[in-house]
Amino acid sequence: MDSKLKVGIIGFGRMGGFYLAAMQQSGEWDVAYICDVCQESRELAAKLSPTSIVVDNEQVIFDDPQVQVVVLSTLADARREQVRKALAAGKHIISEKPIADTLDHAWDVVHMTEANPHLLTTANLYLRNSWYHQTIKEFIEQGEIGELAIIRVCHMTPGLAPGEGHEYEGPAFHDCGMHYVDIARWYAGAEFKTWHAQAVRMWSYKDPWWLQCHGTFDNGVVYDITQGFVYGQLAKDQTHNSYIDIIGTKGIARMTHDFKTAVVELRGVTQTHRIERPYGGKNIDRLCARFAASLRSGVRNPHLPTMRDTAMASQYAWMFLDDARQHDMPAIGSLDTLEEIRERRRHMTNGYGLIHRNVRG
Ligand SMILES: NC(=O)c1ccc[n+]([C@@H]2O[C@H](COP(=O)([O-])OP(=O)(O)OC[C@H]3O[C@@H](n4cnc5c(N)ncnc54)[C@H](O)[C@@H]3O)[C@@H](O)[C@H]2O)c1
């Protein structure tokens, strides 16, 4: 396979735009089609990618035998049906997470894709493609921190507020938290064994927008995961707090970032490092490069997340949300404050996880 890989992007919102940019930049891909049901998105697609055929009906892409790969980047409610159509049409699939709108549908996607092993499929669990997590994992594997014992993950931003969109992706701990559930499981190399989750219904919204879960993996590693889009949405100057803290029997490894630069600190028995490099955003370039290389070589890159990994992350994120509902879950604040937040975010041009307005600056 020497020529460019022909791809159709279905869903041209924020993520769809990232795929187009990464694919244009790499020179490995021919973005033959872009599909979106929204006219403004199609106009933008035509402007940004004049060589692509821009359509409002995804079926055109599935019906074109020249298209080898589809990127599924609409919201989650459309995913299972698109996966079914893509597999029936013999297309390889790069899917956004979550891979479906409900857990049952996610497992349908797993079973459908596993029944078609000749077609390459992956989902964008983007943390797995990050340089910082790979650096830390390699350090652990070298034995530098002794035995892995404790995984602490935290991601709190003044990001997507309830009711702003992403309604099919679930509360913040599923929509975003599934990434951190996944990365904890990836570090542990084991399955979750026990959990206890505490959440709060910030602004008295019906669903919790902050949740912390702790427990054990079945190899004895313990974890705590904290995720919330509740971190000072109305602060004059906003900030966030995002880190991973890994503790072994002999040393530690940790990372924090400001969305521009990530800093990894490694304190092992023989080595000390402080590594500062560009954060890398959603790492779509790495995901696409690994996918393209796997297709060209016929050998799946082992770092590509599977649909099963993604369903597992969804499953545990939903279970932790369910667990939190079994305990005291206070409601704090008022819906008036939430409305103030939404109003502020509607007018922000530079902020955390701003909703897609079909205008990309
Ligand atoms: N991997 C990550 O880190 C990450 C980060 C953000 C979002 N996401 C996921 O990516 C997906 C897209 O999120 P987004 O933020 O880009 O949303 P978005 O609202 O910006 O974009 C979605 C686009 O899909 C279009 N669309 C909806 N249904 C369609 C259909 N049936 N056919 C064609 N187009 C359709 C919409 O018009 C919109 O332009 C979501 O599932 C979200 O959870 C993943």
PDBQT file of the ligand as one rigid body, heavy atoms in Angstrom, charges set to zero:
ROOT
HETATM    1  N1  LIG A 401     -11.150  11.427  22.687  1.00  0.00    +0.000 N 
HETATM    2  C1  LIG A 401     -11.327  12.572  23.303  1.00  0.00    +0.000 C 
HETATM    3  O1  LIG A 401     -10.525  13.005  24.103  1.00  0.00    +0.000 OA
HETATM    4  C2  LIG A 401     -12.550  13.384  23.016  1.00  0.00    +0.000 A 
HETATM    5  C3  LIG A 401     -12.591  14.744  23.338  1.00  0.00    +0.000 A 
HETATM    6  C4  LIG A 401     -13.743  15.459  23.016  1.00  0.00    +0.000 A 
HETATM    7  C5  LIG A 401     -14.818  14.809  22.418  1.00  0.00    +0.000 A 
HETATM    8  N2  LIG A 401     -14.731  13.471  22.156  1.00  0.00    +0.000 N 
HETATM    9  C6  LIG A 401     -15.842  12.736  21.533  1.00  0.00    +0.000 C 
HETATM   10  O2  LIG A 401     -15.865  13.034  20.132  1.00  0.00    +0.000 OA
HETATM   11  C7  LIG A 401     -17.214  13.050  19.667  1.00  0.00    +0.000 C 
HETATM   12  C8  LIG A 401     -17.474  14.395  18.983  1.00  0.00    +0.000 C 
HETATM   13  O3  LIG A 401     -17.301  15.409  19.944  1.00  0.00    +0.000 OA
HETATM   14  P1  LIG A 401     -17.133  16.918  19.512  1.00  0.00    +0.000 P 
HETATM   15  O4  LIG A 401     -16.699  17.640  20.745  1.00  0.00    +0.000 OA
HETATM   16  O5  LIG A 401     -16.348  17.005  18.252  1.00  0.00    +0.000 OA
HETATM   17  O6  LIG A 401     -18.678  17.279  19.237  1.00  0.00    +0.000 OA
HETATM   18  P2  LIG A 401     -19.240  18.409  18.262  1.00  0.00    +0.000 P 
HETATM   19  O7  LIG A 401     -20.638  18.665  18.705  1.00  0.00    +0.000 OA
HETATM   20  O8  LIG A 401     -18.267  19.529  18.175  1.00  0.00    +0.000 OA
HETATM   21  O9  LIG A 401     -19.247  17.684  16.828  1.00  0.00    +0.000 OA
HETATM   22  C9  LIG A 401     -20.135  16.683  16.453  1.00  0.00    +0.000 C 
HETATM   23  C10 LIG A 401     -20.478  16.922  14.989  1.00  0.00    +0.000 C 
HETATM   24  O10 LIG A 401     -21.185  15.777  14.489  1.00  0.00    +0.000 OA
HETATM   25  C11 LIG A 401     -22.232  16.241  13.641  1.00  0.00    +0.000 C 
HETATM   26  N3  LIG A 401     -23.208  15.166  13.570  1.00  0.00    +0.000 N 
HETATM   27  C12 LIG A 401     -24.083  14.740  14.521  1.00  0.00    +0.000 A 
HETATM   28  N4  LIG A 401     -24.764  13.659  14.081  1.00  0.00    +0.000 NA
HETATM   29  C13 LIG A 401     -24.317  13.398  12.834  1.00  0.00    +0.000 A 
HETATM   30  C14 LIG A 401     -24.603  12.392  11.871  1.00  0.00    +0.000 A 
HETATM   31  N5  LIG A 401     -25.515  11.446  12.111  1.00  0.00    +0.000 N 
HETATM   32  N6  LIG A 401     -23.940  12.416  10.693  1.00  0.00    +0.000 NA
HETATM   33  C15 LIG A 401     -23.019  13.377  10.428  1.00  0.00    +0.000 A 
HETATM   34  N7  LIG A 401     -22.703  14.357  11.308  1.00  0.00    +0.000 NA
HETATM   35  C16 LIG A 401     -23.333  14.359  12.503  1.00  0.00    +0.000 A 
HETATM   36  C17 LIG A 401     -22.709  17.521  14.303  1.00  0.00    +0.000 C 
HETATM   37  O11 LIG A 401     -23.413  18.351  13.387  1.00  0.00    +0.000 OA
HETATM   38  C18 LIG A 401     -21.387  18.143  14.774  1.00  0.00    +0.000 C 
HETATM   39  O12 LIG A 401     -20.840  18.980  13.776  1.00  0.00    +0.000 OA
HETATM   40  C19 LIG A 401     -18.088  12.830  20.911  1.00  0.00    +0.000 C 
HETATM   41  O13 LIG A 401     -18.485  11.485  20.964  1.00  0.00    +0.000 OA
HETATM   42  C20 LIG A 401     -17.186  13.148  22.076  1.00  0.00    +0.000 C 
HETATM   43  O14 LIG A 401     -17.491  12.410  23.232  1.00  0.00    +0.000 OA
HETATM   44  C21 LIG A 401     -13.633  12.767  22.428  1.00  0.00    +0.000 A 
ENDROOT
TORSDOF 0
